[in-house]
């Protein structure tokens, strides 16, 4: 019984993924790209949500 459980454990454990190591200059370029693209997009999305929230509160006050 003990041998069966150890075999089952080995079968269920996935192999560890190999780490990918990039050169430092590539990492820096990736960070610069992220800072140029993703962060401004996130900021615009938050601003739009805030604007929508504020317009919704104004709409409610006018209806009362």
N, CA, C and O atoms as CSV, one atom per row, in Angstrom:
chain,resi,resn,atom,element,x,y,z
A,1,UNK,N,N,0.830,-1.198,0.000
A,1,UNK,CA,C,0.000,0.000,0.000
A,1,UNK,C,C,0.873,1.260,0.000
A,1,UNK,O,O,0.541,2.246,-0.658
A,2,UNK,N,N,1.958,1.227,0.719
A,2,UNK,CA,C,2.847,2.360,0.822
A,2,UNK,C,C,3.480,2.689,-0.526
A,2,UNK,O,O,3.626,3.862,-0.871
A,3,UNK,N,N,3.851,1.681,-1.278
A,3,UNK,CA,C,4.461,1.903,-2.590
A,3,UNK,C,C,3.475,2.548,-3.555
A,3,UNK,O,O,3.854,3.390,-4.369
A,4,UNK,N,N,2.211,2.152,-3.462
A,4,UNK,CA,C,1.192,2.707,-4.350
A,4,UNK,C,C,0.995,4.202,-4.101
A,4,UNK,O,O,0.886,4.974,-5.054
A,5,UNK,N,N,0.949,4.616,-2.847
A,5,UNK,CA,C,0.742,6.035,-2.545
A,5,UNK,C,C,1.931,6.867,-2.991
A,5,UNK,O,O,1.746,7.988,-3.465
A,6,UNK,N,N,3.153,6.348,-2.853
A,6,UNK,CA,C,4.318,7.110,-3.290
A,6,UNK,C,C,4.332,7.248,-4.809
A,6,UNK,O,O,4.745,8.285,-5.329
A,7,UNK,N,N,3.890,6.223,-5.524
A,7,UNK,CA,C,3.811,6.295,-6.981
A,7,UNK,C,C,2.748,7.302,-7.386
A,7,UNK,O,O,2.952,8.063,-8.332
A,8,UNK,N,N,1.606,7.321,-6.681
A,8,UNK,CA,C,0.539,8.271,-6.992
A,8,UNK,C,C,1.007,9.703,-6.758
A,8,UNK,O,O,0.692,10.595,-7.546
A,9,UNK,N,N,1.756,9.928,-5.680
A,9,UNK,CA,C,2.261,11.276,-5.398
A,9,UNK,C,C,3.191,11.748,-6.499
A,9,UNK,O,O,3.115,12.900,-6.926
A,10,UNK,N,N,4.068,10.868,-6.962
A,10,UNK,CA,C,4.994,11.234,-8.027
A,10,UNK,C,C,4.255,11.564,-9.318
A,10,UNK,O,O,4.657,12.469,-10.050
A,11,UNK,N,N,3.187,10.843,-9.598
A,11,UNK,CA,C,2.422,11.075,-10.821
A,11,UNK,C,C,1.655,12.395,-10.765
A,11,UNK,O,O,1.490,13.057,-11.790
A,12,UNK,N,N,1.184,12.782,-9.579
A,12,UNK,CA,C,0.374,13.996,-9.469
A,12,UNK,C,C,1.224,15.260,-9.403
A,12,UNK,O,O,0.732,16.344,-9.717
A,13,UNK,N,N,2.473,15.148,-9.008
A,13,UNK,CA,C,3.321,16.327,-8.912
A,13,UNK,C,C,3.787,16.740,-10.304
A,13,UNK,O,O,4.368,15.947,-11.044
A,14,UNK,N,N,3.520,17.985,-10.636
A,14,UNK,CA,C,3.938,18.506,-11.935
A,14,UNK,C,C,5.425,18.849,-11.870
A,14,UNK,O,O,5.928,19.233,-10.814
A,15,UNK,N,N,6.110,18.714,-12.966
A,15,UNK,CA,C,7.528,19.104,-12.966
A,15,UNK,C,C,7.652,20.610,-12.785
A,15,UNK,O,O,6.817,21.371,-13.273
A,16,UNK,N,N,8.687,21.033,-12.089
A,16,UNK,CA,C,8.886,22.463,-11.860
A,16,UNK,C,C,9.258,23.135,-13.174
A,16,UNK,O,O,10.114,22.646,-13.911
A,17,UNK,N,N,8.606,24.263,-13.463
A,17,UNK,CA,C,8.972,24.967,-14.700
A,17,UNK,C,C,10.374,25.550,-14.592
A,17,UNK,O,O,10.799,25.980,-13.520
A,18,UNK,N,N,11.065,25.558,-15.683
A,18,UNK,CA,C,12.421,26.085,-15.721
A,18,UNK,C,C,12.363,27.616,-15.687
A,18,UNK,O,O,11.546,28.219,-16.383
A,19,UNK,N,N,13.205,28.232,-14.900
A,19,UNK,CA,C,13.241,29.696,-14.826
A,19,UNK,C,C,13.817,30.273,-16.101
A,19,UNK,O,O,14.766,29.742,-16.677
A,20,UNK,N,N,13.220,31.371,-16.526
A,20,UNK,CA,C,13.733,32.083,-17.697
A,20,UNK,C,C,14.511,33.282,-17.193
A,20,UNK,O,O,13.977,34.113,-16.458
A,21,UNK,N,N,15.749,33.373,-17.579
A,21,UNK,CA,C,16.582,34.497,-17.168
A,21,UNK,C,C,16.908,35.334,-18.393
A,21,UNK,O,O,17.471,34.845,-19.372
A,22,UNK,N,N,16.542,36.606,-18.314
A,22,UNK,CA,C,16.796,37.521,-19.414
A,22,UNK,C,C,17.965,38.426,-19.073
A,22,UNK,O,O,18.209,38.715,-17.901
A,23,UNK,N,N,18.680,38.871,-20.078
A,23,UNK,CA,C,19.762,39.826,-19.821
A,23,UNK,C,C,19.209,41.114,-19.210
A,23,UNK,O,O,18.059,41.482,-19.450
A,24,UNK,N,N,20.019,41.776,-18.438
A,24,UNK,CA,C,19.579,42.974,-17.722
A,24,UNK,C,C,19.069,44.061,-18.667
A,24,UNK,O,O,18.081,44.727,-18.357
A,25,UNK,N,N,19.725,44.251,-19.816
A,25,UNK,CA,C,19.283,45.299,-20.740
A,25,UNK,C,C,17.887,44.985,-21.310
A,25,UNK,O,O,17.099,45.899,-21.553
A,26,UNK,N,N,17.589,43.714,-21.518
A,26,UNK,CA,C,16.260,43.337,-22.001
A,26,UNK,C,C,15.220,43.597,-20.906
A,26,UNK,O,O,14.121,44.070,-21.193
A,27,UNK,N,N,15.566,43.291,-19.669
A,27,UNK,CA,C,14.647,43.555,-18.555
A,27,UNK,C,C,14.356,45.049,-18.447
A,27,UNK,O,O,13.213,45.444,-18.216
A,28,UNK,N,N,15.360,45.860,-18.609
A,28,UNK,CA,C,15.186,47.312,-18.523
A,28,UNK,C,C,14.279,47.802,-19.649
A,28,UNK,O,O,13.389,48.620,-19.416
A,29,UNK,N,N,14.499,47.310,-20.862
A,29,UNK,CA,C,13.650,47.702,-21.988
A,29,UNK,C,C,12.205,47.277,-21.764
A,29,UNK,O,O,11.281,48.015,-22.106
A,30,UNK,N,N,12.005,46.101,-21.195
A,30,UNK,CA,C,10.645,45.634,-20.914
A,30,UNK,C,C,9.967,46.532,-19.882
A,30,UNK,O,O,8.788,46.860,-20.020
A,31,UNK,N,N,10.705,46.929,-18.854
A,31,UNK,CA,C,10.139,47.825,-17.833
A,31,UNK,C,C,9.800,49.181,-18.434
A,31,UNK,O,O,8.744,49.743,-18.141
A,32,UNK,N,N,10.680,49.708,-19.267
A,32,UNK,CA,C,10.398,50.995,-19.912
A,32,UNK,C,C,9.142,50.903,-20.765
A,32,UNK,O,O,8.311,51.811,-20.758
A,33,UNK,N,N,9.004,49.797,-21.506
A,33,UNK,CA,C,7.822,49.600,-22.331
A,33,UNK,C,C,6.574,49.551,-21.463
A,33,UNK,O,O,5.562,50.170,-21.790
A,34,UNK,N,N,6.643,48.820,-20.362
A,34,UNK,CA,C,5.511,48.718,-19.444
A,34,UNK,C,C,5.142,50.084,-18.892
A,34,UNK,O,O,3.963,50.433,-18.830
A,35,UNK,N,N,6.135,50.854,-18.494
A,35,UNK,CA,C,5.875,52.185,-17.938
A,35,UNK,C,C,5.246,53.105,-18.980
A,35,UNK,O,O,4.407,53.939,-18.642
A,36,UNK,N,N,5.645,52.962,-20.247
A,36,UNK,CA,C,5.095,53.814,-21.308
A,36,UNK,C,C,3.676,53.415,-21.691
A,36,UNK,O,O,2.881,54.273,-22.078
A,37,UNK,N,N,3.345,52.139,-21.592
A,37,UNK,CA,C,2.069,51.673,-22.133
A,37,UNK,C,C,1.040,51.341,-21.062
A,37,UNK,O,O,-0.042,51.926,-21.056
A,38,UNK,N,N,1.339,50.445,-20.183
A,38,UNK,CA,C,0.333,49.924,-19.253
A,38,UNK,C,C,-0.079,50.921,-18.186
A,38,UNK,O,O,-1.268,51.069,-17.906
A,39,UNK,N,N,0.865,51.594,-17.600
A,39,UNK,CA,C,0.532,52.504,-16.502
A,39,UNK,C,C,-0.355,53.658,-16.976
A,39,UNK,O,O,-1.335,53.964,-16.297
A,40,UNK,N,N,-0.066,54.311,-18.099
A,40,UNK,CA,C,-0.999,55.350,-18.563
A,40,UNK,C,C,-2.393,54.798,-18.866
A,40,UNK,O,O,-3.395,55.472,-18.633
A,41,UNK,N,N,-2.452,53.565,-19.388
A,41,UNK,CA,C,-3.755,52.957,-19.679
A,41,UNK,C,C,-4.531,52.727,-18.390
A,41,UNK,O,O,-5.734,52.985,-18.338
A,42,UNK,N,N,-3.859,52.247,-17.355
A,42,UNK,CA,C,-4.508,52.017,-16.064
A,42,UNK,C,C,-4.996,53.346,-15.490
A,42,UNK,O,O,-6.095,53.428,-14.943
A,43,UNK,N,N,-4.178,54.373,-15.618
A,43,UNK,CA,C,-4.545,55.691,-15.097
A,43,UNK,C,C,-5.782,56.237,-15.814
A,43,UNK,O,O,-6.686,56.775,-15.174
A,44,UNK,N,N,-5.822,56.098,-17.146
A,44,UNK,CA,C,-6.990,56.569,-17.903
A,44,UNK,C,C,-8.246,55.811,-17.494
A,44,UNK,O,O,-9.327,56.392,-17.399
A,45,UNK,N,N,-8.099,54.517,-17.253
A,45,UNK,CA,C,-9.242,53.696,-16.856
A,45,UNK,C,C,-9.780,54.158,-15.503
A,45,UNK,O,O,-10.991,54.281,-15.324
A,46,UNK,N,N,-8.876,54.414,-14.547
A,46,UNK,CA,C,-9.304,54.890,-13.230
A,46,UNK,C,C,-9.975,56.251,-13.329
A,46,UNK,O,O,-10.979,56.502,-12.663
A,47,UNK,N,N,-9.421,57.129,-14.160
A,47,UNK,CA,C,-10.014,58.457,-14.326
A,47,UNK,C,C,-11.414,58.349,-14.928
A,47,UNK,O,O,-12.323,59.073,-14.523
A,48,UNK,N,N,-11.585,57.451,-15.887
A,48,UNK,CA,C,-12.895,57.275,-16.510
A,48,UNK,C,C,-13.895,56.711,-15.495
A,48,UNK,O,O,-15.055,57.123,-15.469
A,49,UNK,N,N,-13.446,55.774,-14.665
A,49,UNK,CA,C,-14.330,55.215,-13.641
A,49,UNK,C,C,-14.732,56.292,-12.639
A,49,UNK,O,O,-15.892,56.360,-12.234
A,50,UNK,N,N,-13.788,57.126,-12.240
A,50,UNK,CA,C,-14.078,58.201,-11.291
A,50,UNK,C,C,-15.053,59.205,-11.911
A,50,UNK,O,O,-15.974,59.677,-11.245
A,51,UNK,N,N,-14.845,59.522,-13.178
A,51,UNK,CA,C,-15.735,60.447,-13.868
A,51,UNK,C,C,-17.151,59.866,-13.944
A,51,UNK,O,O,-18.135,60.578,-13.742
A,52,UNK,N,N,-17.239,58.562,-14.237
A,52,UNK,CA,C,-18.547,57.904,-14.315
A,52,UNK,C,C,-19.213,57.895,-12.940
A,52,UNK,O,O,-20.417,58.124,-12.827
A,53,UNK,N,N,-18.432,57.632,-11.907
A,53,UNK,CA,C,-18.983,57.610,-10.547
A,53,UNK,C,C,-19.520,58.986,-10.171
A,53,UNK,O,O,-20.598,59.103,-9.588
A,54,UNK,N,N,-18.768,60.016,-10.505
A,54,UNK,CA,C,-19.204,61.376,-10.184
A,54,UNK,C,C,-20.440,61.759,-10.987
A,54,UNK,O,O,-21.342,62.410,-10.460
A,55,UNK,N,N,-20.491,61.363,-12.249
A,55,UNK,CA,C,-21.667,61.701,-13.053
A,55,UNK,C,C,-22.886,60.927,-12.561
A,55,UNK,O,O,-24.003,61.440,-12.634
A,56,UNK,N,N,-22.701,59.719,-12.067
A,56,UNK,CA,C,-23.824,58.946,-11.524
A,56,UNK,C,C,-24.367,59.596,-10.249
A,56,UNK,O,O,-25.580,59.610,-10.041
A,57,UNK,N,N,-23.508,60.124,-9.408
A,57,UNK,CA,C,-23.978,60.768,-8.184
A,57,UNK,C,C,-24.712,62.063,-8.528
A,57,UNK,O,O,-25.675,62.422,-7.850
A,58,UNK,N,N,-24.277,62.761,-9.560
A,58,UNK,CA,C,-24.966,63.985,-9.979
A,58,UNK,C,C,-26.329,63.662,-10.564
A,58,UNK,O,O,-27.296,64.384,-10.323
A,59,UNK,N,N,-26.413,62.587,-11.330
A,59,UNK,CA,C,-27.691,62.199,-11.929
A,59,UNK,C,C,-28.717,61.862,-10.848
A,59,UNK,O,O,-29.887,62.218,-10.981
A,60,UNK,N,N,-28.312,61.207,-9.819
A,60,UNK,CA,C,-29.222,60.830,-8.747
A,60,UNK,C,C,-29.743,62.057,-8.000
A,60,UNK,O,O,-30.920,62.117,-7.642
A,61,UNK,N,N,-28.877,63.021,-7.768
A,61,UNK,CA,C,-29.297,64.193,-7.022
A,61,UNK,C,C,-30.307,65.028,-7.826
A,61,UNK,O,O,-31.186,65.670,-7.249
A,62,UNK,N,N,-30.177,65.015,-9.143
A,62,UNK,CA,C,-31.108,65.775,-9.977
A,62,UNK,C,C,-32.480,65.133,-10.023
A,62,UNK,O,O,-33.477,65.838,-10.174
A,63,UNK,N,N,-32.563,63.814,-9.896
A,63,UNK,CA,C,-33.832,63.103,-9.975
A,63,UNK,C,C,-34.670,63.269,-8.719
A,63,UNK,O,O,-35.889,63.107,-8.783
A,64,UNK,N,N,-34.076,63.581,-7.594
A,64,UNK,CA,C,-34.821,63.665,-6.324
A,64,UNK,C,C,-35.589,64.918,-6.186
A,64,UNK,O,O,-36.259,65.124,-5.174
